[in-house]
């Protein structure tokens, strides 16, 4: 059996890699070894437990007030120690975090083929989102196999000189995870939310936490408060644990009668909350993918996105980071039934629930132990969309 190191450290990575890890565990050709950096300590552990997974190696790299360069450096240093003895034949990383970059560099330095899950996403702007855009571009240059979620992501990689035979379009594993979550949890995960079962108001799940949004967080928080002033509306804010986010937002949204602020929810409970929502309003990458899959109009708090497929398809819309734009677009959906219905019924361009199978098939084919994976082909309305940002 081939040993495959899977390096992860954040909640999104756990969500999107959990089912591929489980599939690798069940495949007699592979022995996956889960290596956790612990970049999102509590949220990561909670998410892995939801999928009945436990890290085989825990690097425990986080320290109080640790900077982004320190997180990257400590991850790389600890991975160096572990990979020396592991004898892995492939190393999987996902997406765009400090853990991803450190994992890819460590694999490259050990001459272990790097497999990049969720490859090829591009905003076209190096510093937005920061540091995600830069991390993705760097990882692409040292990866041996690129698992692109959409045909547009494949096009981005081809334009950067990545060989066609090194790219497989798989769909996004987040859709597999969302379908797996299904109705496994009926609770919303916080006592403050249990009345949502009977609340007749329109529910907006709102959040903002990305680093490039930090200068705008006071405006964003005030926009949440303005939206909550609309009659018949309740805003639920699962607030990121980062102190910079909390200090900027809580003074403006805490105590509002129509805003419920909660800590980040466990994955299954958060899926339940999103299914209950009428609108998702967020700068989260997950919201941009999960909203379309759930048929929820998704307003993206950003001026650019590396996930343009949903915007082009019409199920998501960029609303910027300024108070007026966020409020205007949200109220338009609340007040215009036709506008709401048009976004809610648009096809999901991100997956068909079979990305996990394609991921394993692509890895097996890479080693010459199976046929090529059948590529994901989106619905006609969303097929072949490339990221074309000015």
C-alpha positions as CSV (number, residue, x, y, z in Angstrom):
1,X,0.0,0.0,0.0
2,X,1.1,3.5,-0.8
3,X,1.5,5.9,2.2
4,X,-0.1,9.3,1.5
5,X,0.5,12.1,3.9
6,X,-2.5,14.5,4.2
7,X,-1.5,17.8,5.7
8,X,-4.3,20.0,7.1
9,X,-4.7,22.6,9.9
10,X,-7.9,24.6,9.4
11,X,-11.6,24.0,9.6
12,X,-12.2,24.4,5.8
13,X,-9.4,22.0,5.1
14,X,-10.9,19.4,7.4
15,X,-14.3,19.8,5.8
16,X,-13.0,19.4,2.3
17,X,-10.4,16.7,3.0
18,X,-12.4,14.5,5.4
19,X,-14.3,12.4,2.9
20,X,-11.3,11.9,0.7
21,X,-9.3,10.7,3.8
22,X,-12.1,8.3,4.7
23,X,-12.2,7.0,1.1
24,X,-8.4,6.5,1.1
25,X,-8.7,4.6,4.4
26,X,-11.2,2.2,2.8
27,X,-9.1,1.7,-0.4
28,X,-6.6,-1.2,-0.1
29,X,-4.2,0.7,-2.4
30,X,-3.5,3.5,0.1
31,X,-2.6,4.2,3.7
32,X,-3.4,7.9,4.5
33,X,-1.5,9.5,7.4
34,X,-3.3,12.6,8.7
35,X,-0.9,15.4,9.8
36,X,-2.4,18.3,11.6
37,X,-0.6,21.6,12.2
38,X,-3.4,22.7,14.5
39,X,-3.7,26.1,12.8
40,X,-7.4,26.3,13.8
41,X,-7.1,24.3,17.0
42,X,-10.6,24.0,18.4
43,X,-12.5,24.3,15.2
44,X,-10.3,21.8,13.4
45,X,-10.6,19.2,16.2
46,X,-14.3,19.6,16.4
47,X,-14.7,19.2,12.6
48,X,-12.5,16.1,12.4
49,X,-14.5,14.5,15.2
50,X,-17.7,15.1,13.2
51,X,-16.2,12.9,10.5
52,X,-14.9,10.4,13.0
53,X,-11.3,11.3,12.2
54,X,-8.3,11.8,14.4
55,X,-4.9,13.1,13.4
56,X,-2.1,10.5,13.3
57,X,0.5,13.3,13.9
58,X,-0.3,16.5,15.7
59,X,2.3,19.2,15.2
60,X,0.7,21.7,17.7
61,X,2.4,24.7,16.0
62,X,0.2,27.5,17.4
63,X,1.2,29.9,20.2
64,X,-0.5,33.0,21.6
65,X,-0.4,36.0,19.3
66,X,1.5,34.1,16.6
67,X,2.0,35.9,13.3
68,X,1.3,34.5,9.9
69,X,5.1,34.2,9.1
70,X,5.6,32.4,12.4
71,X,2.8,30.0,11.7
72,X,4.3,29.2,8.3
73,X,7.8,28.8,9.7
74,X,6.8,26.6,12.6
75,X,4.6,24.4,10.3
76,X,7.5,23.9,7.9
77,X,10.0,23.2,10.7
78,X,7.8,20.5,12.3
79,X,6.9,18.9,9.0
80,X,10.6,18.6,8.2
81,X,10.9,16.4,11.3
82,X,8.0,14.2,10.6
83,X,8.4,13.7,6.8
84,X,12.0,12.6,7.2
85,X,10.8,9.3,8.8
86,X,7.4,8.9,7.2
87,X,8.5,7.7,3.7
88,X,5.3,9.1,2.1
89,X,4.8,8.5,-1.6
90,X,2.5,11.5,-2.1
91,X,1.5,14.5,0.0
92,X,-2.0,16.1,-0.2
93,X,-2.6,19.7,0.7
94,X,-5.8,21.7,0.2
95,X,-6.5,25.2,-0.9
96,X,-4.6,28.3,0.3
97,X,-3.6,28.6,3.9
98,X,-0.3,28.8,5.7
99,X,-0.6,25.1,6.4
100,X,-1.1,24.5,2.7
101,X,2.0,26.4,1.7
102,X,4.2,24.9,4.4
103,X,2.9,21.4,3.6
104,X,3.6,21.8,-0.2
105,X,7.1,23.2,0.5
106,X,7.9,20.4,2.9
107,X,6.8,17.8,0.4
108,X,8.7,19.4,-2.4
109,X,11.9,19.6,-0.3
110,X,11.6,15.9,0.5
111,X,10.9,15.2,-3.2
112,X,7.5,13.8,-2.4
113,X,4.9,14.4,-5.2
114,X,2.5,17.2,-4.0
115,X,-1.2,16.8,-4.8
116,X,-3.1,20.1,-4.6
117,X,-6.8,19.6,-3.8
118,X,-8.9,22.6,-4.9
119,X,-6.3,23.8,-7.3
120,X,-6.6,26.6,-9.9
121,X,-8.7,29.2,-8.1
122,X,-7.6,32.7,-9.0
123,X,-8.9,36.2,-8.2
124,X,-6.3,37.8,-10.5
125,X,-5.1,40.1,-7.7
126,X,-2.1,38.9,-5.8
127,X,-3.0,40.6,-2.6
128,X,-6.7,39.9,-2.6
129,X,-7.6,37.7,-0.9
130,X,-4.5,37.9,1.2
131,X,-2.5,35.7,1.7
132,X,-4.7,33.1,-0.1
133,X,-4.1,34.2,-3.7
134,X,-0.3,34.2,-3.3
135,X,-0.3,30.8,-1.5
136,X,-2.3,29.2,-4.3
137,X,0.0,30.5,-7.0
138,X,3.1,29.3,-5.1
139,X,1.7,25.9,-4.4
140,X,0.8,25.4,-8.1
141,X,4.4,25.8,-9.1
142,X,5.6,22.9,-7.0
143,X,2.6,20.5,-7.3
144,X,2.8,17.3,-9.3
145,X,-1.0,16.7,-9.5
146,X,-3.6,19.5,-9.6
147,X,-7.2,18.6,-8.6
148,X,-9.2,21.5,-10.0
149,X,-12.8,21.8,-8.8
150,X,-14.2,23.4,-12.1
151,X,-13.3,23.7,-15.8
152,X,-12.6,27.4,-15.2
153,X,-10.0,26.4,-12.5
154,X,-8.4,24.1,-15.1
155,X,-8.2,26.9,-17.6
156,X,-6.5,29.1,-15.1
157,X,-3.8,26.5,-14.5
158,X,-3.3,25.9,-18.3
159,X,-2.8,29.6,-18.7
160,X,-0.1,29.5,-16.1
161,X,1.8,26.8,-18.0
162,X,0.6,23.7,-16.0
163,X,0.6,20.6,-18.2
164,X,-2.9,19.4,-19.1
165,X,-2.0,15.8,-18.1
166,X,-1.3,17.0,-14.6
167,X,-4.8,18.5,-14.1
168,X,-8.0,16.6,-13.2
169,X,-11.3,18.4,-12.9
170,X,-13.0,16.8,-9.9
171,X,-15.7,19.1,-8.6
172,X,-15.4,20.5,-5.1
173,X,-15.3,18.1,-2.2
174,X,-17.2,20.6,-0.1
175,X,-20.4,19.6,-2.0
176,X,-19.7,16.0,-1.0
177,X,-19.3,17.0,2.6
178,X,-22.5,19.1,2.5
179,X,-24.5,16.2,1.1
180,X,-22.9,13.8,3.7
181,X,-23.9,16.2,6.5
182,X,-27.5,16.2,5.2
183,X,-29.9,15.8,8.1
184,X,-27.4,14.3,10.5
185,X,-28.0,17.2,13.0
186,X,-31.3,18.9,13.8
187,X,-29.8,21.2,16.4
188,X,-28.3,24.6,15.6
189,X,-25.6,24.0,18.2
190,X,-26.2,27.0,20.5
191,X,-29.1,27.6,22.9
192,X,-29.4,31.2,21.5
193,X,-30.4,29.6,18.2
194,X,-32.9,26.9,19.1
195,X,-35.9,29.2,18.7
196,X,-35.0,29.4,14.9
197,X,-37.2,26.3,14.4
198,X,-40.2,28.5,15.0
199,X,-39.0,32.0,14.2
200,X,-41.1,33.4,11.3
201,X,-38.6,36.1,10.4
202,X,-36.3,36.0,7.3
203,X,-32.9,34.7,8.5
204,X,-29.7,36.0,7.3
205,X,-26.5,34.2,8.3
206,X,-23.7,36.9,8.2
207,X,-20.0,36.8,8.8
208,X,-16.7,38.5,7.9
209,X,-13.2,37.6,8.9
210,X,-10.7,37.5,6.0
211,X,-7.6,39.6,6.5
212,X,-8.2,41.9,3.5
213,X,-11.6,42.8,5.1
214,X,-10.1,43.8,8.5
215,X,-9.8,47.6,7.6
216,X,-13.5,47.5,6.7
217,X,-14.9,45.5,9.6
218,X,-16.5,48.5,11.4
219,X,-18.4,49.4,8.2
220,X,-19.4,45.7,7.6
221,X,-20.6,45.4,11.2
222,X,-22.7,48.6,10.9
223,X,-24.2,47.2,7.7
224,X,-25.3,44.1,9.6
225,X,-27.0,46.3,12.1
226,X,-28.7,48.4,9.4
227,X,-30.0,45.2,7.8
228,X,-31.3,43.9,11.2
229,X,-33.4,47.1,11.4
230,X,-35.5,45.9,8.5
231,X,-38.9,44.6,9.8
232,X,-39.2,40.8,9.8
233,X,-35.5,40.2,9.6
234,X,-33.1,38.4,12.0
235,X,-29.4,38.4,11.5
236,X,-27.3,35.5,12.9
237,X,-23.6,36.1,13.2
238,X,-21.3,33.2,14.0
239,X,-18.4,35.4,15.0
240,X,-14.8,34.4,14.2
241,X,-12.6,33.9,17.3
242,X,-9.8,36.2,16.0
243,X,-9.6,39.1,18.5
244,X,-9.1,41.6,15.7
245,X,-12.5,40.6,14.2
246,X,-14.3,40.6,17.6
247,X,-12.9,44.0,18.7
248,X,-14.0,45.6,15.4
249,X,-17.5,44.1,15.2
250,X,-18.9,43.4,18.6
251,X,-19.4,47.1,19.6
252,X,-21.6,47.6,16.6
253,X,-23.7,44.4,16.6
254,X,-23.6,43.2,20.2
255,X,-26.9,44.0,21.9
256,X,-29.0,44.6,18.8
257,X,-32.4,43.0,19.4
258,X,-32.5,41.4,15.9
259,X,-28.9,40.2,15.8
260,X,-27.9,36.9,17.4
261,X,-24.1,36.7,17.9
262,X,-22.7,33.2,18.6
263,X,-19.3,31.5,18.6
264,X,-18.3,29.5,15.5
265,X,-20.6,26.5,15.4
266,X,-19.6,22.8,14.9
267,X,-19.7,21.8,11.3
268,X,-22.9,19.8,11.4
269,X,-24.8,22.5,13.3
270,X,-23.5,25.1,10.9
271,X,-24.8,23.1,8.0
272,X,-28.2,23.0,9.7
273,X,-28.1,26.8,10.2
274,X,-27.3,27.4,6.6
275,X,-30.2,25.2,5.5
276,X,-32.4,27.3,7.7
277,X,-31.1,30.6,6.3
278,X,-32.8,32.7,3.6
279,X,-29.7,34.6,2.6
280,X,-26.0,34.0,3.2
281,X,-24.0,37.3,3.6
282,X,-20.3,36.6,4.0
283,X,-16.7,36.8,2.8
284,X,-16.2,33.1,3.5
285,X,-15.1,30.9,0.7
286,X,-17.3,28.1,2.1
287,X,-20.4,30.3,1.9
288,X,-19.7,31.0,-1.8
289,X,-19.7,27.3,-2.5
290,X,-22.3,26.0,0.0
291,X,-24.9,28.7,-0.7
292,X,-25.4,27.8,-4.4
293,X,-25.5,24.1,-3.4
294,X,-28.3,24.8,-0.9
295,X,-30.2,27.2,-3.2
296,X,-29.5,30.2,-1.0
297,X,-28.8,33.6,-2.5
298,X,-25.2,34.4,-1.5
299,X,-23.9,37.9,-1.1
300,X,-20.1,38.0,-1.1
301,X,-18.5,40.7,1.1
302,X,-15.6,41.5,-1.2
303,X,-14.7,43.4,-4.4
304,X,-13.1,40.4,-6.0
305,X,-13.5,36.6,-5.8
306,X,-11.5,33.6,-6.8
307,X,-14.8,31.8,-7.0
308,X,-16.4,33.6,-9.9
309,X,-18.4,30.7,-11.3
310,X,-21.4,31.3,-8.9
311,X,-21.2,35.1,-9.7
312,X,-21.4,34.4,-13.4
313,X,-24.1,31.8,-12.9
314,X,-26.2,34.3,-10.9
315,X,-26.5,32.6,-7.6
316,X,-23.9,34.8,-5.9
317,X,-23.2,38.5,-6.1
318,X,-20.2,40.7,-5.0
319,X,-21.4,43.5,-2.8
320,X,-18.1,45.0,-1.8
321,X,-17.0,45.9,1.7
322,X,-18.7,49.3,2.2
323,X,-21.7,49.7,4.3
324,X,-24.0,51.3,1.7
325,X,-23.4,48.6,-0.9
326,X,-23.9,45.7,1.5
327,X,-27.1,47.1,2.8
328,X,-28.5,48.0,-0.6
329,X,-28.0,44.6,-2.1
330,X,-29.3,42.7,0.9
331,X,-32.5,44.8,1.2
332,X,-33.1,44.4,-2.5
333,X,-33.3,40.6,-2.1
334,X,-35.5,41.0,1.0
335,X,-37.9,43.3,-0.7
336,X,-37.9,42.0,-4.3
337,X,-39.4,38.5,-4.5
338,X,-38.4,38.1,-8.2
339,X,-34.8,39.1,-7.5
340,X,-34.7,36.6,-4.7
341,X,-36.2,33.8,-6.6
342,X,-33.9,34.3,-9.6
343,X,-30.8,33.9,-7.4
344,X,-32.3,31.0,-5.4
345,X,-33.1,28.8,-8.4
346,X,-29.8,29.1,-10.3
347,X,-27.8,26.0,-11.0
348,X,-24.9,25.1,-8.6
349,X,-21.6,25.1,-10.6
350,X,-19.3,23.5,-8.0
351,X,-20.0,19.8,-7.8
352,X,-22.2,16.8,-8.1
353,X,-21.3,15.0,-4.9
354,X,-18.7,12.7,-6.7
355,X,-15.5,14.8,-6.1
356,X,-14.2,12.4,-3.5
357,X,-14.4,9.4,-5.8
358,X,-12.6,11.4,-8.6
359,X,-9.9,12.5,-6.1
360,X,-9.1,8.9,-5.2
361,X,-9.3,7.8,-8.9
362,X,-6.9,10.6,-9.9
363,X,-4.4,9.7,-7.2
364,X,-4.6,6.0,-8.2
365,X,-4.1,6.9,-11.9
366,X,-1.1,9.1,-11.0
367,X,0.5,6.0,-9.6
368,X,-0.5,3.9,-12.6
369,X,-2.9,1.8,-10.5
370,X,-6.2,2.7,-12.2
371,X,-7.8,4.4,-15.2
372,X,-8.1,8.1,-15.6
373,X,-10.8,9.8,-13.4
374,X,-13.9,10.9,-15.3
375,X,-13.8,14.7,-15.1
376,X,-16.6,16.7,-13.5
377,X,-18.8,18.4,-16.0
378,X,-21.0,21.2,-14.5
379,X,-24.6,21.8,-15.5
380,X,-24.9,23.5,-18.9
381,X,-25.7,26.9,-17.4
382,X,-22.4,26.9,-15.6
383,X,-20.1,24.8,-17.8
384,X,-16.7,26.0,-18.9
385,X,-16.6,29.1,-16.8
386,X,-13.1,30.6,-16.4
387,X,-12.1,33.2,-13.9
388,X,-11.6,36.4,-15.8
389,X,-11.0,39.2,-13.5
390,X,-10.0,42.6,-14.8
